[in-house]
Amino acid sequence: MTTGNLDRGLAILELLAANASGLPMHEIAEKLNIPRSATHRLLVELIRHGYVRQQKEYGEYTLTLKLCSLGLSQLSGMGVVDISQPILDDLAKISGEVARLSVIDGDQLVWVAKAQGSSSGLRFDPDMGGVVELLSTASGHAWLSCLSEEQALELVSKQGGFVPRGDSGPNVPRTVQDLLKQLHEARVRGFSIVSEAVHLGIAAVAAPVRHPLSGQVIGVISVAGPHLRLTDDRLELLGPAVVAATSDLAAACAGSPFLKRAIAAANRHPDGGAAPVKMGRRVKA
């Protein structure tokens, strides 16, 4: 049971963020195992502060755009969107798929920017602002491959370990050995490839963004889309373009608030600051 007004309030915000169409008060209380009276009081406070609205009297509760506004203001101040968007736009145009940037924030990778390619038919259009699942995504593998085995496994453990979600694809790593093998392959290649792991039918290629001087990892750029188009061979071909985009971004954002903050976060994982791995060279994790 969620306890404490701060914990409960944050839990309500996260629940409403995952249910954009809104939820009635009784369902919020049930899902979070909070007494209805306490749930009502918290919703009243969140409404008073402008984070939640009630669609009509006795109707569903939804988030306002205040949280979005705060997030966009933060990204704007960090310079992430202005700096990364042209680079992501170019990569999306080259690949025809969605190109995304995630940055290190403590022990997590967080999606912060994206560009949609021009492919017709099936589209992969993920939400921004979410935390990257390290075990089953190409972006997660790109970061983990730059850490020691111990650090990589510790971060995966913090996200729930090797227990796949119900909607995971068939290729999600299920053992330590499976994951470490894939991370080694990413190091040798210089970029990671993951097909049908995070979701059935979705594939991606990703590479770490490194500080241009120290080589320290500060984020990840990826290209993702339907596996029907992003076959393993095509992912291999796109890998160098993704790596080139990471170099462009690292060079463009030198001295920006985004880079300085990301470097501070990356300092908590010193192995992530190792020099880039040369193609074809086997290195120790």
C-alpha positions as CSV (number, residue, x, y, z in Angstrom):
1,M,0.0,0.0,0.0
2,T,1.3,3.4,-1.0
3,T,1.9,5.5,2.2
4,G,2.7,9.2,2.7
5,N,1.1,12.1,0.9
6,L,4.1,12.7,-1.3
7,D,4.4,9.1,-2.4
8,R,0.6,8.9,-2.9
9,G,0.5,12.1,-4.9
10,L,3.4,11.1,-7.2
11,A,1.7,7.6,-7.7
12,I,-1.5,9.4,-8.7
13,L,0.4,11.5,-11.3
14,E,2.2,8.5,-12.7
15,L,-1.1,6.5,-12.9
16,L,-2.9,9.3,-14.7
17,A,0.0,9.8,-17.1
18,A,-0.4,6.2,-18.1
19,N,-4.2,6.7,-18.6
20,A,-4.5,9.8,-20.8
21,S,-8.3,9.4,-21.2
22,G,-8.7,9.7,-17.4
23,L,-9.8,7.6,-14.5
24,P,-12.6,7.9,-12.0
25,M,-11.7,8.5,-8.3
26,H,-12.7,5.0,-7.2
27,E,-10.6,3.4,-9.8
28,I,-7.5,5.5,-8.8
29,A,-8.1,4.5,-5.2
30,E,-8.4,0.8,-6.1
31,K,-5.4,0.7,-8.4
32,L,-3.1,2.4,-5.9
33,N,-4.7,0.8,-2.8
34,I,-5.3,4.2,-1.2
35,P,-8.4,4.9,0.8
36,R,-11.0,6.7,-1.2
37,S,-11.2,9.6,1.3
38,A,-7.4,10.1,1.1
39,T,-7.5,9.8,-2.7
40,H,-10.2,12.5,-2.9
41,R,-8.1,14.9,-0.7
42,L,-5.0,14.4,-2.8
43,L,-6.9,14.9,-6.1
44,V,-8.3,18.1,-4.7
45,E,-4.8,19.3,-3.8
46,L,-3.5,18.3,-7.3
47,I,-6.3,20.2,-8.9
48,R,-5.6,23.3,-6.7
49,H,-2.0,23.3,-7.9
50,G,-2.9,22.9,-11.5
51,Y,-1.6,19.4,-12.2
52,V,-5.0,17.5,-12.4
53,R,-8.4,18.5,-13.7
54,Q,-11.8,16.8,-13.4
55,Q,-13.5,16.5,-16.7
56,K,-16.9,17.2,-15.2
57,E,-18.6,17.0,-11.9
58,Y,-18.2,13.4,-10.7
59,G,-16.3,12.6,-13.9
60,E,-12.8,11.2,-14.6
61,Y,-9.6,12.9,-13.5
62,T,-6.9,13.6,-16.0
63,L,-3.6,15.4,-16.0
64,T,-3.3,19.0,-17.2
65,L,-0.4,20.0,-19.4
66,K,1.5,21.6,-16.5
67,L,3.8,18.6,-16.1
68,C,4.4,18.6,-19.8
69,S,5.2,22.3,-19.7
70,L,7.7,21.8,-16.8
71,G,9.4,19.0,-18.7
72,L,9.6,21.0,-21.9
73,S,11.0,24.0,-20.0
74,Q,13.6,21.7,-18.5
75,L,14.6,20.3,-21.8
76,S,14.7,23.8,-23.4
77,G,17.0,25.0,-20.6
78,M,19.3,22.0,-21.1
79,G,19.4,22.8,-24.8
80,V,18.6,19.1,-25.7
81,V,15.8,19.7,-28.2
82,D,17.5,22.6,-30.1
83,I,20.8,20.8,-30.4
84,S,19.6,17.2,-31.1
85,Q,16.5,17.8,-33.3
86,P,18.4,18.5,-36.6
87,I,20.6,15.5,-36.1
88,L,17.6,13.3,-35.3
89,D,15.7,14.7,-38.3
90,D,18.6,13.8,-40.6
91,L,18.8,10.3,-39.2
92,A,15.1,9.7,-39.4
93,K,15.2,10.9,-43.1
94,I,18.1,8.5,-43.9
95,S,16.5,5.5,-42.2
96,G,12.8,6.3,-42.9
97,E,12.1,5.2,-39.3
98,V,11.9,6.9,-35.9
99,A,15.1,8.3,-34.5
100,R,15.4,8.9,-30.7
101,L,17.7,10.4,-28.1
102,S,17.9,9.2,-24.5
103,V,20.1,10.7,-21.9
104,I,21.6,9.3,-18.7
105,D,19.7,10.6,-15.6
106,G,21.2,8.9,-12.5
107,D,20.8,5.2,-12.9
108,Q,18.4,5.5,-15.8
109,L,18.1,6.3,-19.4
110,V,15.3,8.7,-20.3
111,W,13.8,9.4,-23.7
112,V,14.0,13.1,-24.4
113,A,13.7,13.7,-28.1
114,K,12.6,12.0,-31.3
115,A,12.1,12.5,-35.1
116,Q,9.7,10.4,-37.2
117,G,10.9,9.1,-40.6
118,S,8.9,9.1,-43.8
119,S,8.1,5.4,-44.0
120,S,4.5,4.7,-45.0
121,G,2.4,1.8,-43.6
122,L,3.3,0.6,-40.2
123,R,4.7,3.2,-37.8
124,F,6.5,2.9,-34.5
125,D,5.6,6.1,-32.6
126,P,6.8,5.8,-29.0
127,D,6.0,8.2,-26.2
128,M,8.7,10.6,-24.9
129,G,9.7,11.1,-21.3
130,G,9.6,7.4,-20.4
131,V,12.4,5.5,-18.8
132,V,14.3,3.1,-21.2
133,E,14.0,-0.6,-20.4
134,L,17.6,-1.6,-20.3
135,L,17.2,-5.4,-20.6
136,S,15.3,-5.5,-23.8
137,T,16.1,-2.4,-25.9
138,A,18.9,-1.5,-28.2
139,S,19.3,1.8,-26.4
140,G,19.6,0.0,-23.1
141,H,22.2,-2.4,-24.5
142,A,24.2,0.5,-26.0
143,W,24.6,2.0,-22.6
144,L,25.1,-1.2,-20.7
145,S,27.8,-2.3,-23.2
146,C,29.9,0.6,-22.0
147,L,29.8,-0.4,-18.3
148,S,31.4,-3.2,-16.4
149,E,29.5,-6.5,-16.2
150,E,28.8,-5.8,-12.5
151,Q,27.4,-2.3,-13.2
152,A,25.3,-3.5,-16.1
153,L,23.8,-6.3,-14.1
154,E,23.1,-4.1,-11.1
155,L,21.2,-1.6,-13.3
156,V,19.2,-4.4,-14.9
157,S,18.4,-5.8,-11.4
158,K,17.1,-2.4,-10.3
159,Q,14.6,-2.5,-13.2
160,G,13.3,-6.0,-12.2
161,G,16.0,-8.3,-13.4
162,F,15.3,-11.1,-15.9
163,V,11.6,-11.3,-15.5
164,P,10.1,-10.3,-18.9
165,R,6.9,-8.2,-19.1
166,G,3.8,-9.8,-20.5
167,D,4.1,-8.0,-23.8
168,S,7.8,-8.6,-24.3
169,G,9.0,-10.1,-27.5
170,P,10.5,-13.6,-27.9
171,N,14.1,-12.4,-28.0
172,V,14.4,-10.7,-24.6
173,P,17.5,-11.9,-22.7
174,R,16.4,-14.4,-20.1
175,T,19.7,-15.2,-18.4
176,V,22.8,-13.3,-17.4
177,Q,24.7,-15.2,-20.0
178,D,22.3,-14.2,-22.8
179,L,22.6,-10.5,-21.9
180,L,26.4,-10.5,-21.5
181,K,26.7,-12.2,-24.9
182,Q,24.6,-9.5,-26.5
183,L,26.5,-6.7,-24.8
184,H,29.8,-8.2,-26.0
185,E,28.5,-8.2,-29.5
186,A,27.5,-4.6,-29.2
187,R,31.0,-3.7,-28.0
188,V,32.6,-5.4,-31.0
189,R,30.3,-3.8,-33.5
190,G,30.3,-0.4,-32.0
191,F,26.5,-0.3,-31.8
192,S,23.8,-2.6,-30.5
193,I,21.1,-4.4,-32.4
194,V,17.9,-5.8,-30.8
195,S,15.0,-7.4,-32.6
196,E,11.7,-8.4,-31.2
197,A,12.7,-8.1,-27.5
198,V,11.0,-5.1,-26.0
199,H,7.9,-5.8,-28.2
200,L,7.0,-8.4,-30.8
201,G,7.7,-7.1,-34.3
202,I,9.9,-4.1,-33.2
203,A,13.6,-3.9,-34.0
204,A,16.2,-1.2,-33.3
205,V,19.8,-0.2,-33.6
206,A,21.5,2.2,-31.1
207,A,24.9,3.7,-30.3
208,P,26.2,5.6,-27.3
209,V,26.8,9.4,-27.4
210,R,30.3,10.0,-26.0
211,H,32.0,13.2,-24.7
212,P,34.2,14.3,-27.6
213,L,37.3,14.5,-25.3
214,S,36.9,12.0,-22.5
215,G,34.9,9.4,-24.4
216,Q,32.5,9.2,-21.5
217,V,28.9,8.1,-22.3
218,I,26.3,10.8,-21.8
219,G,23.4,9.4,-23.8
220,V,22.2,7.1,-26.6
221,I,20.8,7.6,-30.2
222,S,18.7,4.9,-31.7
223,V,16.6,4.1,-34.8
224,A,13.6,1.8,-34.3
225,G,10.7,0.5,-36.3
226,P,8.8,-2.6,-37.5
227,H,11.1,-5.6,-38.0
228,L,9.4,-6.2,-41.3
229,R,11.4,-3.2,-42.6
230,L,14.3,-3.2,-40.1
231,T,15.6,-6.6,-40.8
232,D,18.9,-7.7,-39.2
233,D,20.8,-6.9,-42.4
234,R,19.2,-3.4,-42.6
235,L,20.0,-2.8,-38.9
236,E,23.7,-3.6,-39.6
237,L,23.7,-1.2,-42.6
238,L,22.2,1.6,-40.5
239,G,24.6,1.1,-37.6
240,P,27.4,3.4,-39.0
241,A,24.8,6.1,-39.7
242,V,23.7,6.0,-36.0
243,V,27.3,6.1,-34.8
244,A,27.9,9.1,-37.1
245,A,24.9,10.9,-35.6
246,T,26.2,10.3,-32.0
247,S,29.5,11.9,-33.0
248,D,27.7,14.9,-34.6
249,L,25.6,15.4,-31.4
250,A,28.7,15.1,-29.1
251,A,30.5,17.7,-31.1
252,A,27.4,20.0,-31.3
253,C,26.6,20.0,-27.6
254,A,30.0,20.7,-26.2
255,G,29.7,23.1,-23.4
256,S,25.9,23.0,-23.2
257,P,24.0,22.6,-19.9
258,F,22.7,19.3,-21.2
259,L,26.2,17.9,-21.7
260,K,27.5,19.1,-18.3
261,R,24.5,17.6,-16.5
262,A,24.8,14.3,-18.4
263,I,28.5,14.1,-17.7
264,A,27.9,14.6,-14.0
265,A,25.4,11.7,-14.1
266,A,27.7,9.5,-16.1
267,N,30.5,10.1,-13.6
268,R,28.6,7.7,-11.3
269,H,29.5,4.9,-13.8
270,P,33.2,5.4,-14.4
271,D,33.5,2.4,-16.7
272,G,31.2,4.2,-19.0
273,G,33.9,6.8,-19.7
274,A,36.2,4.3,-21.4
275,A,37.4,5.2,-24.8
276,P,35.2,4.0,-27.7
277,V,35.7,0.4,-28.7
278,K,37.4,-0.2,-32.0
279,M,35.4,-2.2,-34.5
280,G,36.2,-5.9,-34.4
281,R,38.3,-5.8,-31.2
282,R,37.3,-8.0,-28.3
283,V,37.4,-6.2,-25.0
284,K,36.8,-7.1,-21.5
285,A,33.5,-5.9,-20.0
